[in-house]
Structure formats: C-alpha cells, structure tokens
C-alpha cells in the first residue's frame, strides 16, 4: 500500500534556518543544526531505500518562493506569489512510501519526529495519507 507522509513548516521556520529567528519560530539554527537535520533525513531515506519502501522523497522550497493560482470573481486565473500571511503551516516535505501496513508507515512517521532540531524550534505533527483505491484504510 502506498502512503504520503508529510511534514509541515512555515515561512518563519525557513527564515530561522537562515539565521533570522522570529516570535513564531524563535530557535537559532546553527550550521551544525542544519547539517544534523540533513544527516538524519539522509540516513532515514537511505534506510527506506534499502528496505524497498521508498518511492520518492522531497524537501520543498520556502513558501516565499511559491506561486498561488486561483480563480477570480470573473472566472479568470489570479496569480499571486507567496508567502501568504493568512497561512501558518504549509507542506515542507514529503515521502511517498510503499509499506506493508499502516502500522509500519506509522513507525516511520514516529521516526521522522526524532529529527534533531535546536531547542525552541516548533514541532509539527507528521501527517500520513493513504494513496490510491485502498485509501479508505487511513
């Protein structure tokens, strides 16, 4: 069964990682913190690839580099660039996993929560969504 495992973040989190902490993301990320996060995620991805469960995994660029396409009142596309002040958390990265069970993918999601980060960094839940016709299992 395939699952989408998602991690969230905010523009403030990306800015904190670039050395600009704020009230909503007060942690000060050092280069060592960032390298520890990348090493953890790399090891996780390697383990998932070795087990044959990894289909795809991507970290996404900061919300400030996004584009939002919506329909205007006249039915024509309205295009705006991010970030969006009214949006707090957005998708920061994801894995597409092919796992034998919901229990297994839940174990992996729990491992994602172990990713190192500096004290004070926001902690977001990891979201699991089933993919495909058996999606009723989640």
Residue pairs with C-beta under 8 A, 6 or more apart in sequence:
1 98
1 99
1 100
1 101
1 102
1 130
1 132
1 134
1 137
2 55
2 96
2 97
2 98
2 99
2 130
2 131
2 132
3 96
3 97
3 98
3 99
3 102
3 105
3 128
3 129
3 130
3 131
3 138
4 94
4 95
4 96
4 128
4 129
4 130
4 131
5 94
5 95
5 96
5 97
5 105
5 108
5 109
5 112
5 126
5 127
5 128
6 91
6 93
6 94
6 126
6 127
6 128
6 129
7 91
7 92
7 93
7 94
7 112
7 124
7 126
7 127
8 89
8 90
8 91
8 92
8 124
8 125
8 127
9 89
9 90
9 92
9 93
9 124
10 24
10 25
10 63
10 88
10 89
10 90
10 122
11 62
11 63
11 64
11 82
11 83
11 90
12 22
12 24
12 25
13 25
13 92
13 121
13 122
14 62
14 63
14 64
15 21
15 22
15 25
15 62
16 22
16 25
16 26
16 27
16 28
16 29
16 121
17 29
17 34
18 29
19 28
19 29
21 27
21 28
21 29
24 88
24 122
25 121
25 122
26 120
27 117
27 118
27 119
27 120
27 121
27 122
28 118
28 120
29 117
29 118
29 121
30 118
33 116
33 117
33 118
36 116
37 115
37 116
37 117
40 114
40 115
40 116
41 59
41 115
44 108
44 111
44 112
45 54
45 57
45 95
48 54
48 57
48 95
48 97
48 108
52 98
53 97
53 98
53 99
53 104
53 108
54 95
54 96
54 97
55 95
55 96
55 97
55 98
56 94
56 95
56 96
57 93
57 94
57 95
57 96
58 93
58 94
59 92
59 93
60 91
60 92
60 93
60 94
62 83
63 82
63 83
63 84
63 87
63 90
64 81
64 82
64 83
65 82
66 81
66 82
66 83
66 90
67 79
67 80
67 81
67 82
68 79
68 80
68 81
68 82
68 84
69 77
69 78
69 79
70 77
70 78
70 80
71 77
71 78
72 78
89 124
95 108
96 131
97 105
97 108
99 105
99 108
102 128
102 130
102 137
102 138
105 128
106 128
109 126
109 128
110 126
112 126
113 123
113 126
117 123
128 138
129 135
129 138
130 136
130 137
130 138
